[in-house]
Amino acid sequence: MSRIIHIESLAPKYVYSTDQIIEAADSLWLKNVDEMTRRKAIKIFKGSNIDFRRAVVPLEIAFGDLSFEEKNNIYMKEMIAYGKELLSNAIKNSGIEPTDIDYIITTSCTGIMIPSVDAYLVNELGLRGDIVRLPVTEMGCAGGTSGLIYANDFLKANPGKTAVLLTMEIPSITFQKNDLSAENLVSTAIFSDGFSCAVLKGGEGPGAHIIDTDMYHFHKGTYLMGFNLTNTGLKIVLDKDVPSTIEGNFEKIFLPFLERNKLRIEDIEHYMFHPGGKKIISMVENYIAAYDKDISESKWVLENLGNMSSATILHIFDRVSATRDIRPGDRGYMLAFGPGFMAQSILVEWR
């Protein structure tokens, strides 16, 4: 098996409160729309239950009328800069050396770059020439759990080796200024830039050991979530059926996975759910509270950092590690949803 030995998070340069975002939207964007749409947008922002969001660019750029080329150039530049800082910090704070890394996975769905950011990091940080690279680009919000699952599979086959997973998302530059659809308004309200890195090792030792993983695919769900590639960039696909689809299938994902590991809901000490938005997190919270369990860290991350797509689940893991009294033998359950439509589960045990 493999084990997570360190999580490193990196905050983007700019942080804005909801009130600041509404004020900027009013002056840069909403002033040109009809009053009904303006009120609808403000209501969505205020009703998101998100207090702060972060971005790699100031709001006047995020809300600007940029071409796809301009947006993607920002994406490439910032991915390299933040990726270098993030991985450098993870190497330093986890106690490994750059040459210790055997496998590098990068997840991102908010831009396009070829070669992928991991190729630049190999050169910038002096990683080994025989390192194995895996860029994961189309898993959306489930990219963080996908990366952990792929790292676990590699390390199970290669015990004693080291993997790093970088989850890096810049949704601020996917904003569509002339799209007044509910999808664009909601995505603008809930998504936020974020970067996080997990360091994993194979074999026994201290850390959060990955005990089991699972990917569950919903048939005929491709319409629910994703991006359309347009002349003005990546246009969000976020269907109104997403919350009801998750709620209707939640037990089919959750309970069989625990049962095959001979566990009940009560046996898990630490729950880490990707908070897609207010409706989804409320549904999960109400369900889990019936078993005297809570998802306070997932709620905190959504309220204070927003939905950072694939980077969110590692931020939640980092928050759990920093704020809870975790003891040897404690178990954690991670769940995230992504385009396809799919759900991914991970069971960990701290040792």
JORA-V709008 format. One record per residue. RES is the residue in one letter. PSI is psi in whole degrees, 0 to 359 (999 if undefined). D_LAST is the distance of its C-alpha to the last C-alpha in Angstrom with 2 decimals. Layout:
RES;PSI;D_LAST
RES;PSI;D_LAST
This chain:
M;173;12.41
S;170;11.68
R;141;9.22
I;121;10.58
I;344;10.51
H;143;13.47
I;132;15.99
E;126;19.57
S;150;22.33
L;125;26.01
A;132;28.76
P;164;32.11
K;320;35.18
Y;139;36.90
V;135;35.82
Y;139;38.21
S;165;38.53
T;319;39.92
D;321;43.25
Q;321;43.46
I;317;42.80
I;318;45.45
E;316;47.89
A;319;47.37
A;321;47.64
D;321;50.87
S;334;52.43
L;344;51.20
W;304;51.04
L;342;51.88
K;341;55.28
N;6;56.59
V;167;55.63
D;159;57.37
E;325;56.63
M;317;55.06
T;321;52.49
R;312;51.84
R;322;51.17
K;315;48.93
A;314;46.81
I;321;46.51
K;319;45.63
I;317;42.80
F;311;41.43
K;331;41.69
G;4;40.30
S;345;37.14
N;28;35.16
I;122;34.10
D;325;35.08
F;148;34.34
R;151;34.16
R;154;33.75
A;154;35.78
V;350;36.45
V;155;40.19
P;161;42.42
L;329;43.61
E;335;47.08
I;315;45.67
A;321;43.21
F;10;46.11
G;175;48.62
D;71;50.62
L;150;48.87
S;166;49.47
F;319;46.77
E;316;47.28
E;318;46.87
K;314;43.70
N;330;42.15
N;321;43.19
I;314;41.29
Y;309;38.25
M;315;38.37
K;312;39.02
E;326;36.25
M;317;33.63
I;314;34.28
A;311;34.36
Y;326;31.26
G;318;29.39
K;315;30.21
E;318;29.14
L;310;25.90
L;325;24.76
S;316;26.11
N;320;24.08
A;319;20.84
I;312;21.58
K;313;22.48
N;345;19.64
S;349;16.79
G;12;18.41
I;170;19.50
E;153;23.16
P;324;25.24
T;354;25.96
D;341;22.31
I;121;22.33
D;338;23.15
Y;125;23.09
I;124;24.15
I;134;24.34
T;135;26.41
T;133;27.08
S;143;30.20
C;8;32.99
T;16;35.27
G;180;37.41
I;129;38.49
M;132;38.32
I;117;39.04
P;158;37.65
S;166;34.39
V;331;32.70
D;329;30.28
A;320;33.40
Y;322;34.44
L;326;31.05
V;316;31.24
N;315;34.58
E;323;33.90
L;4;30.74
G;39;31.65
L;162;29.03
R;152;29.73
G;337;32.61
D;18;30.76
I;146;27.97
V;128;27.46
R;141;28.34
L;98;27.88
P;130;29.54
V;113;28.92
T;348;31.88
E;26;32.70
M;354;29.64
G;224;30.38
C;340;27.94
A;2;25.64
G;326;25.43
G;315;22.06
T;322;20.40
S;313;22.69
G;319;21.55
L;321;17.85
I;317;19.01
Y;320;21.26
A;318;18.75
N;317;16.38
D;318;19.50
F;315;20.51
L;331;17.30
K;325;17.08
A;344;20.62
N;68;20.07
P;143;16.91
G;351;16.57
K;174;18.38
T;137;17.81
A;148;18.79
V;141;19.79
L;119;20.76
L;120;23.48
T;119;24.61
M;115;28.07
E;138;30.61
I;66;34.09
P;345;35.67
S;332;38.08
I;10;40.34
T;1;40.59
F;135;42.77
Q;103;46.06
K;325;48.76
N;11;51.40
D;111;49.25
L;19;49.77
S;158;47.95
A;325;45.48
E;312;42.78
N;322;43.35
L;316;43.60
V;316;40.35
S;323;38.40
T;326;39.91
A;329;38.81
I;334;35.15
F;151;34.00
S;151;32.95
D;146;32.04
G;152;28.46
F;134;26.29
S;155;22.56
C;135;20.49
A;137;17.00
V;126;15.87
L;149;13.88
K;152;13.33
G;156;13.58
G;185;11.99
E;159;9.01
G;179;7.36
P;149;5.39
G;185;5.75
A;104;6.45
H;131;7.09
I;112;10.69
I;320;11.49
D;154;15.15
T;161;17.87
D;143;21.47
M;125;24.72
Y;123;27.44
H;131;30.97
F;124;33.71
H;146;37.08
K;40;39.92
G;15;37.77
T;339;38.58
Y;349;40.89
L;322;38.25
M;143;36.55
G;203;37.02
F;144;39.50
N;136;43.13
L;115;44.35
T;173;47.56
N;340;49.98
T;14;48.42
G;200;44.83
L;119;41.95
K;123;43.02
I;141;40.36
V;116;40.39
L;86;38.88
D;149;40.57
K;344;41.09
D;354;39.69
V;307;36.08
P;317;35.02
S;327;36.89
T;316;35.54
I;314;31.92
E;319;32.78
G;340;34.69
N;4;31.93
F;311;28.83
E;332;28.23
K;332;28.96
I;312;25.99
F;304;23.53
L;315;24.08
P;326;24.47
F;316;21.17
L;318;19.37
E;322;21.73
R;342;21.06
N;14;17.39
K;43;18.86
L;154;17.79
R;168;20.08
I;320;20.27
E;342;19.47
D;350;16.06
I;124;14.66
E;328;13.80
H;113;14.26
Y;132;17.14
M;97;18.10
F;133;21.60
H;122;23.82
P;89;26.80
G;326;29.78
G;184;32.20
K;316;33.40
K;316;34.36
I;315;31.17
I;327;28.85
S;319;31.19
M;313;31.13
V;319;27.34
E;316;27.20
N;321;29.89
Y;311;28.27
I;333;24.81
A;334;26.43
A;343;28.02
Y;17;24.68
D;37;24.03
K;159;21.53
D;161;22.15
I;45;21.86
S;325;22.98
E;321;21.10
S;318;22.75
K;318;26.04
W;316;25.69
V;316;25.19
L;315;28.20
E;325;30.34
N;340;29.72
L;342;29.10
G;182;30.60
N;111;29.69
M;27;28.70
S;233;28.60
S;337;25.85
A;348;24.41
T;315;23.84
I;326;20.54
L;326;18.81
H;321;20.58
I;316;19.24
F;318;15.60
D;318;16.54
R;317;18.24
V;315;15.43
S;326;13.15
A;333;16.22
T;345;17.57
R;153;15.08
D;90;13.31
I;128;9.74
R;154;7.86
P;133;4.66
G;345;5.96
D;146;8.00
R;150;9.61
G;145;11.86
Y;127;15.12
M;138;17.16
L;133;20.88
A;153;23.70
F;152;27.31
G;177;29.62
P;146;33.05
G;309;34.09
F;147;33.35
M;162;29.70
A;143;26.38
Q;132;22.94
S;144;19.76
I;132;16.09
L;127;13.27
V;156;9.67
E;126;6.46
W;135;3.82
R;999;0.00
